[in-house]
Amino acid sequence: MGADHQILQRMLGNVAVEALVGRVPLAGDLFDTVFKADLRNIGMMEKALASRLGSQ
């Protein structure tokens, strides 16, 4: 998709945090309901693509 390496690193970090905290029983489930790494990553990708398309 042509995203910046910095954005890809942040997206990977979001998934890693969710995976690590998600391993903790009960607290991980509660964290997963609030954190939503996938939605954060979609938002970052949309913002990156919008700024990229706007600069062309």
N, C-alpha and C positions, 0 to 999 in steps of 0.2 A: 504494500500500500504506500510505501514511501514515507513512513513516519520517521521522525527524528530519532536518533539513538537515545537521546535523553528521555523522550516520551516512552519509548519501548522499555527502558530500564525502570521507569516509574510504574509502568503497567505490570511488569514482572514483579516488582516489589509489592504491589497491591495484592497480586495473586499469592505471593510467598507469605505475606503477613496473614492473609486469610487462611491459608493452608496450615500454617504453624499454630495459630491461635485456635483454629477449628479442631485441632487434635485434643484440646482440653475438654473433658466432658462437661456438659451443661454451660459452662462459661463460653466455650467455643460456639455453641449453638446460639447463645444470646448475642455474641459478637457478630456472627454471620447475619443475623437479622438486621443489624444496624449498619455494618460496614459496607456490604454490597460491592465487592471489588469489580465485578463484571460491569455494573452500571457506571462506576467511576472510570473504568477503562474505556467504555463506549463514549462517555462524555469527553475524555481527553482526546480520543481519536477524532471525534466529530469536530472539536475545536481546532485541532491541528489541520484537518482537511479543509475546514472553512477558511482558516487564515491562509492556507496554501492556495486555495482557489481564488481568494480575494486579492492575492498579490500577483496573479497572472494577468 
